[in-house]
Amino acid sequence: MSAESTPGPGIPGPGTKAARRRGPRGAGHRAALVTAWTAVGILVLGGTGVGYLYFKLNGNLRTVDINQALGGDRPAKVDNGSENILVLGSDTRAGANKELGGGADDGSARSDTAMIIHVYKGHQKAAVVSVPRDTLIDRPSCTDAKGTTHPAASGVMFNSAYSTGGAACAVKTVESVTGIRMDHYLEVDFSGFRKLIDELGGVEVTTTKAIEDRESHLDLKAGTHKLNGRQALGLVRTRHGVGDGSDLGRIQLQQAFVKALVKQVDQVGVLTSPKKLYDLADTGTKTITTDSDLGSVGSLTGFADGLKSISSKNMRMVTMPVEYDPSNPNRVIVAEAKAKLVWTALKNDRPIPAGATKGTATGQAKGVVTS
């Protein structure tokens, strides 16, 4: 979990409402949306009617008060029935994270994933926009959880916002780049991802070509596979084994895996073993940090209940329009005109235009993984 997060609040009643082309492998643990979507989905299936378990599950949650940290210096809330959620993946490289991801155990936390989920009015459809971690942006000034103010910076990598000022700075940066207010925040520590997939019983995917990557310990032949937790973690981390070897290609694999995972969660059903449901909810609530508005099992379950009607077929998944930086091919910059089409559509609760992502940089891994 993030070092800035705090234990969840009191227990409610059950009815309470990227982009390197080539280069050394980074942490790249992009299980954020995967784990968050699973966690809230399991809470919908297993939370109702088990009020006595709220004591345990509620104590697992950790929260960050984004509203207090940002105050009024943010975009206006749009009252059109839609919701925007920033899902962030963090890696402290300590404990279980160090075992899975390597790197120095220096006590710091890094953000290697950002996905903006836009839930349309009626909560039947959603758009997911992945933000490449290596996108060069102008970061606004921000204040971290300890009260330290960090000055604005130009031409820095997007993922530096989190390492500079934590969750609040990451949210403020996303709002600055998009002009869209984030209604909620979900942060995922990837160390629980492998266990969650194993407890779910694995996730079935089909690979259209072989994927072999020694660095992510992944070796899959072309065909259909039931991935266990370690294999799933390897898939969402790999980039050297498929496409052009970039973070953009890895994002395409992650988006395909998310759709497969949503299908798998849909199949769990309310008749599944109560123990299995509890184990899944226990692992899920230990893995995520939320904004304070979602900081109880009751609130999170109510939020998740509003998402359960969104099937994988009704999720549009894109990458923020970017192009390679002419002065550094290992970095990308925002394709401003096309990105504006995306943000305008989401602000107005409309579908993202097909032309918004045409002609932008891709990772050449689309279609390698299907479900």
C-alpha positions as CSV (number, residue, x, y, z in Angstrom):
1,M,0.0,0.0,0.0
2,S,1.0,3.6,-0.3
3,A,3.0,5.0,2.6
4,E,0.6,8.0,2.7
5,S,-2.6,6.0,3.1
6,T,-4.4,5.6,6.4
7,P,-6.5,2.9,7.9
8,G,-10.2,2.9,6.9
9,P,-12.8,4.6,9.0
10,G,-15.4,3.1,11.3
11,I,-17.6,0.2,10.3
12,P,-20.8,1.0,8.5
13,G,-24.0,-1.1,8.4
14,P,-24.4,-3.4,5.4
15,G,-27.0,-1.1,3.9
16,T,-24.8,2.0,3.8
17,K,-24.4,3.3,0.6
18,A,3.8,4.6,-21.2
19,A,5.7,4.3,-23.3
20,R,9.2,3.2,-23.9
21,R,9.9,1.6,-27.3
22,R,13.0,-0.3,-26.2
23,G,15.1,-0.2,-23.1
24,P,15.7,-1.9,-19.7
25,R,12.6,-3.4,-18.1
26,G,10.9,-1.1,-15.6
27,A,8.6,-2.2,-12.8
28,G,5.6,-2.2,-15.1
29,H,3.2,-3.9,-12.8
30,R,0.0,-2.8,-14.5
31,A,-2.5,-4.9,-12.5
32,A,-4.3,-1.8,-11.3
33,L,-7.6,-1.9,-13.1
34,V,-7.5,-5.7,-13.2
35,T,-7.3,-6.0,-9.4
36,A,-9.6,-3.0,-8.7
37,W,-12.3,-4.3,-10.9
38,T,-12.1,-7.8,-9.4
39,A,-12.1,-6.5,-5.9
40,V,-15.3,-4.4,-6.3
41,G,-16.9,-7.1,-8.3
42,I,-16.3,-9.7,-5.6
43,L,-17.7,-7.3,-3.0
44,V,-20.9,-7.0,-5.0
45,L,-21.2,-10.8,-5.1
46,G,-20.2,-11.6,-1.6
47,G,-20.8,-8.5,0.5
48,T,-24.6,-8.5,0.8
49,G,-26.0,-10.4,3.8
50,V,-22.6,-11.0,5.5
51,G,-22.7,-8.0,7.8
52,Y,-20.7,-9.7,10.5
53,L,-17.8,-10.0,8.1
54,Y,-17.7,-6.2,7.7
55,F,-15.6,-5.9,10.8
56,K,-12.8,-7.9,9.2
57,L,-13.2,-6.5,5.6
58,N,-13.6,-2.9,6.6
59,G,-10.4,-3.1,8.7
60,N,-8.5,-4.1,5.6
61,L,-9.3,-0.9,3.7
62,R,-6.9,2.1,3.6
63,T,-7.9,5.5,2.5
64,V,-6.6,8.8,1.2
65,D,-8.6,12.1,1.6
66,I,-8.2,13.5,-1.9
67,N,-10.8,16.2,-1.5
68,Q,-9.1,17.7,1.6
69,A,-5.7,17.6,-0.1
70,L,-6.9,19.4,-3.3
71,G,-9.5,21.7,-1.9
72,G,-11.2,23.8,-4.6
73,D,-8.3,24.0,-7.0
74,R,-9.7,21.5,-9.5
75,P,-12.2,21.1,-12.3
76,A,-15.9,21.5,-11.6
77,K,-17.9,18.4,-10.9
78,V,-20.1,17.6,-13.9
79,D,-23.6,16.6,-12.8
80,N,-24.7,14.5,-15.7
81,G,-25.0,11.0,-14.1
82,S,-21.5,9.9,-15.1
83,E,-18.5,9.1,-12.9
84,N,-14.8,9.3,-13.5
85,I,-12.4,7.1,-11.5
86,L,-8.6,7.3,-11.5
87,V,-7.1,3.8,-11.0
88,L,-3.5,3.8,-10.1
89,G,-1.0,1.0,-9.7
90,S,1.7,1.5,-7.0
91,D,4.8,-0.4,-6.3
92,T,6.7,0.1,-3.0
93,R,9.3,-2.5,-3.9
94,A,9.2,-3.7,-0.4
95,G,8.1,-7.0,1.2
96,A,6.1,-9.1,-1.2
97,N,6.4,-6.4,-3.9
98,K,10.2,-6.8,-3.8
99,E,9.9,-10.5,-4.3
100,L,7.7,-10.2,-7.3
101,G,9.1,-7.1,-8.9
102,G,12.7,-6.7,-7.8
103,G,14.3,-3.3,-7.5
104,A,15.7,-1.5,-4.5
105,D,13.8,-1.7,-1.2
106,D,14.2,2.1,-0.6
107,G,10.8,2.6,1.1
108,S,9.5,4.7,-1.8
109,A,6.4,4.1,-3.8
110,R,6.2,4.3,-7.6
111,S,3.2,4.6,-9.9
112,D,3.6,2.6,-13.1
113,T,0.0,2.5,-14.2
114,A,-2.8,5.0,-14.6
115,M,-6.2,4.3,-16.1
116,I,-9.2,6.7,-16.2
117,I,-12.5,4.9,-16.0
118,H,-15.5,6.8,-17.3
119,V,-18.8,5.2,-16.3
120,Y,-21.5,6.6,-18.5
121,K,-24.9,7.7,-17.2
122,G,-27.1,4.6,-16.4
123,H,-24.0,2.6,-15.5
124,Q,-24.4,0.2,-18.5
125,K,-21.2,1.2,-20.4
126,A,-17.7,2.4,-19.5
127,A,-14.7,3.9,-21.3
128,V,-11.2,3.1,-20.0
129,V,-8.3,5.4,-21.0
130,S,-4.8,4.2,-20.2
131,V,-2.2,6.9,-19.6
132,P,1.3,5.8,-20.6
133,R,3.7,6.3,-17.7
134,D,6.5,7.8,-19.8
135,T,4.3,10.6,-21.3
136,L,6.1,13.9,-20.9
137,I,3.7,16.4,-19.3
138,D,3.6,19.7,-17.4
139,R,3.0,18.8,-13.7
140,P,1.2,21.4,-11.6
141,S,2.3,22.4,-8.2
142,C,0.9,20.0,-5.5
143,T,0.9,19.4,-1.8
144,D,1.6,15.9,-0.5
145,A,0.1,14.1,2.6
146,K,2.8,15.6,4.9
147,G,1.9,19.1,3.9
148,T,5.0,19.7,1.7
149,T,4.3,21.7,-1.4
150,H,6.1,20.7,-4.6
151,P,6.6,23.3,-7.3
152,A,5.3,22.8,-10.8
153,A,7.6,21.2,-13.3
154,S,7.6,21.1,-17.2
155,G,8.5,18.2,-19.4
156,V,8.5,15.5,-16.7
157,M,7.3,12.0,-17.0
158,F,3.7,11.4,-16.0
159,N,4.5,8.8,-13.4
160,S,6.7,11.2,-11.5
161,A,3.6,12.9,-10.1
162,Y,2.9,10.1,-7.8
163,S,6.5,9.6,-6.7
164,T,6.7,13.4,-6.1
165,G,3.5,14.1,-4.1
166,G,1.6,10.8,-3.8
167,A,-2.0,10.2,-4.6
168,A,-3.2,13.8,-4.4
169,C,-0.5,15.0,-6.8
170,A,-1.3,12.1,-9.2
171,V,-5.0,13.1,-9.2
172,K,-4.2,16.8,-9.6
173,T,-1.9,16.0,-12.5
174,V,-4.6,13.9,-14.3
175,E,-7.1,16.6,-13.8
176,S,-4.7,19.2,-15.2
177,V,-3.9,17.1,-18.2
178,T,-7.6,16.2,-19.0
179,G,-9.6,19.0,-17.5
180,I,-11.9,16.4,-16.0
181,R,-12.6,16.0,-12.3
182,M,-11.9,12.6,-10.8
183,D,-14.9,11.6,-8.7
184,H,-13.0,8.6,-7.1
185,Y,-9.6,7.2,-6.6
186,L,-8.5,3.6,-6.4
187,E,-4.9,2.6,-5.8
188,V,-3.7,-1.0,-6.2
189,D,-0.6,-2.6,-4.7
190,F,0.2,-5.3,-7.2
191,S,1.5,-7.8,-4.6
192,G,-2.0,-9.1,-4.0
193,F,-2.7,-9.5,-7.7
194,R,-1.2,-13.0,-8.1
195,K,-3.1,-14.4,-5.1
196,L,-6.3,-12.8,-6.2
197,I,-6.1,-14.5,-9.6
198,D,-5.3,-17.9,-8.0
199,E,-8.3,-17.6,-5.6
200,L,-10.5,-16.7,-8.6
201,G,-9.5,-20.0,-10.2
202,G,-7.4,-18.5,-13.0
203,V,-8.4,-16.5,-16.1
204,E,-8.8,-17.9,-19.5
205,V,-7.3,-16.1,-22.5
206,T,-6.3,-17.0,-26.0
207,T,-3.0,-16.0,-27.5
208,T,-2.8,-15.7,-31.3
209,K,0.9,-16.1,-31.2
210,A,3.6,-17.4,-28.8
211,I,4.7,-15.1,-26.1
212,E,8.1,-15.7,-24.5
213,D,9.7,-13.3,-22.1
214,R,12.4,-14.5,-19.7
215,E,12.3,-11.2,-17.8
216,S,8.7,-11.6,-16.9
217,H,9.0,-15.4,-16.6
218,L,6.3,-16.0,-19.3
219,D,6.3,-18.7,-21.9
220,L,2.9,-19.2,-23.6
221,K,2.4,-21.1,-26.9
222,A,-0.2,-19.8,-29.3
223,G,-3.6,-21.1,-28.1
224,T,-6.0,-21.0,-25.2
225,H,-4.7,-20.9,-21.7
226,K,-6.1,-20.8,-18.1
227,L,-3.6,-18.4,-16.6
228,N,-2.8,-18.8,-12.9
229,G,-1.7,-15.8,-10.8
230,R,2.0,-16.0,-11.7
231,Q,1.3,-16.3,-15.4
232,A,-1.3,-13.5,-15.3
233,L,1.2,-11.2,-13.6
234,G,3.8,-12.1,-16.2
235,L,1.3,-11.3,-19.0
236,V,0.4,-7.8,-17.7
237,R,4.1,-7.1,-17.2
238,T,5.6,-8.4,-20.4
239,R,6.7,-6.1,-23.2
240,H,9.8,-7.7,-24.7
241,G,8.0,-10.9,-25.7
242,V,5.4,-9.3,-28.0
243,G,4.7,-6.3,-30.3
244,D,7.4,-3.6,-30.6
245,G,8.7,-4.1,-27.1
246,S,7.2,-0.9,-25.8
247,D,5.0,0.1,-22.9
248,L,2.3,0.9,-25.4
249,G,2.3,-2.7,-26.5
250,R,2.1,-3.8,-22.9
251,I,-0.9,-1.6,-22.4
252,Q,-2.7,-3.4,-25.3
253,L,-2.1,-6.7,-23.6
254,Q,-3.4,-5.4,-20.3
255,Q,-6.6,-4.1,-21.8
256,A,-7.3,-7.5,-23.4
257,F,-6.6,-9.2,-20.1
258,V,-9.0,-6.8,-18.2
259,K,-11.8,-7.9,-20.5
260,A,-11.0,-11.5,-19.9
261,L,-11.0,-10.9,-16.2
262,V,-14.3,-9.1,-16.2
263,K,-15.8,-12.1,-17.9
264,Q,-14.3,-14.4,-15.3
265,V,-15.7,-12.3,-12.4
266,D,-19.1,-12.4,-14.0
267,Q,-19.0,-16.2,-13.8
268,V,-18.3,-16.4,-10.1
269,G,-22.0,-16.1,-9.3
270,V,-23.8,-15.8,-6.0
271,L,-24.0,-19.6,-5.5
272,T,-20.2,-20.0,-5.3
273,S,-18.8,-21.2,-2.0
274,P,-19.2,-18.6,0.7
275,K,-15.7,-19.3,1.9
276,K,-14.3,-18.6,-1.6
277,L,-16.3,-15.4,-1.8
278,Y,-14.9,-14.3,1.5
279,D,-11.4,-15.2,0.6
280,L,-11.7,-13.2,-2.6
281,A,-13.2,-10.2,-0.8
282,D,-10.5,-10.4,1.9
283,T,-7.7,-10.4,-0.6
284,G,-9.3,-7.7,-2.7
285,T,-9.9,-5.3,0.2
286,K,-6.3,-5.8,1.4
287,T,-5.0,-4.9,-2.1
288,I,-6.7,-1.5,-2.7
289,T,-6.5,2.0,-1.3
290,T,-9.5,4.3,-1.9
291,D,-10.4,7.9,-1.6
292,S,-12.2,8.7,1.6
293,D,-15.6,8.7,0.0
294,L,-15.2,5.0,-0.8
295,G,-13.3,4.2,2.4
296,S,-15.7,1.6,3.9
297,V,-17.0,-1.7,2.7
298,G,-20.5,-0.3,2.7
299,S,-19.6,2.6,0.4
300,L,-17.3,0.4,-1.8
301,T,-20.0,-2.2,-2.2
302,G,-22.6,0.4,-3.1
303,F,-20.1,1.8,-5.7
304,A,-19.4,-1.7,-7.0
305,D,-23.1,-2.5,-7.3
306,G,-23.3,0.4,-9.7
307,L,-20.7,-1.2,-11.9
308,K,-21.9,-4.8,-12.0
309,S,-24.1,-4.3,-15.1
310,I,-21.1,-3.3,-17.2
311,S,-20.0,-6.3,-19.2
312,S,-16.7,-6.6,-21.1
313,K,-18.6,-6.0,-24.4
314,N,-19.7,-2.6,-23.1
315,M,-16.2,-1.4,-22.2
316,R,-14.4,0.7,-24.7
317,M,-10.6,0.6,-23.9
318,V,-8.2,3.1,-25.5
319,T,-4.8,4.6,-24.8
320,M,-4.5,8.3,-24.4
321,P,-3.5,9.6,-27.8
322,V,0.3,10.1,-27.9
323,E,3.1,10.3,-30.3
324,Y,6.8,9.6,-29.9
325,D,8.9,12.5,-28.8
326,P,11.0,13.7,-31.7
327,S,13.9,14.4,-29.4
328,N,13.7,11.1,-27.4
329,P,12.2,8.0,-29.0
330,N,12.0,6.4,-25.5
331,R,9.4,9.0,-24.4
332,V,6.0,10.0,-25.8
333,I,4.1,13.3,-25.8
334,V,0.4,14.0,-25.8
335,A,-1.1,14.3,-29.3
336,E,-3.1,17.3,-28.1
337,A,-5.7,17.7,-30.8
338,K,-6.7,14.0,-30.7
339,A,-6.5,13.9,-26.9
340,K,-8.9,16.8,-26.8
341,L,-11.4,14.7,-28.7
342,V,-11.2,12.1,-25.9
343,W,-11.5,14.5,-23.0
344,T,-14.4,16.5,-24.6
345,A,-16.3,13.3,-25.3
346,L,-15.9,12.1,-21.6
347,K,-16.9,15.5,-20.2
348,N,-20.1,15.4,-22.2
349,D,-20.7,11.7,-21.4
350,R,-20.4,10.7,-25.1
351,P,-18.6,7.8,-26.8
352,I,-15.0,8.4,-27.7
353,P,-14.8,9.2,-31.4
354,A,-13.1,6.4,-33.5
355,G,-10.9,9.1,-35.1
356,A,-9.4,10.1,-31.7
357,T,-6.9,7.3,-31.7
358,K,-6.2,6.9,-35.4
359,G,-2.7,7.7,-36.5
360,T,-1.3,7.8,-32.9
361,A,1.5,5.7,-31.5
362,T,0.7,2.1,-30.7
363,G,2.5,-0.8,-29.4
364,Q,1.7,-3.2,-32.2
365,A,0.3,-5.9,-29.8
366,K,-3.4,-5.5,-30.5
367,G,-5.1,-8.8,-31.0
368,V,-2.3,-10.9,-29.6
369,V,-4.5,-11.7,-26.5
370,T,-8.2,-12.3,-26.8
371,S,-10.9,-13.7,-24.6
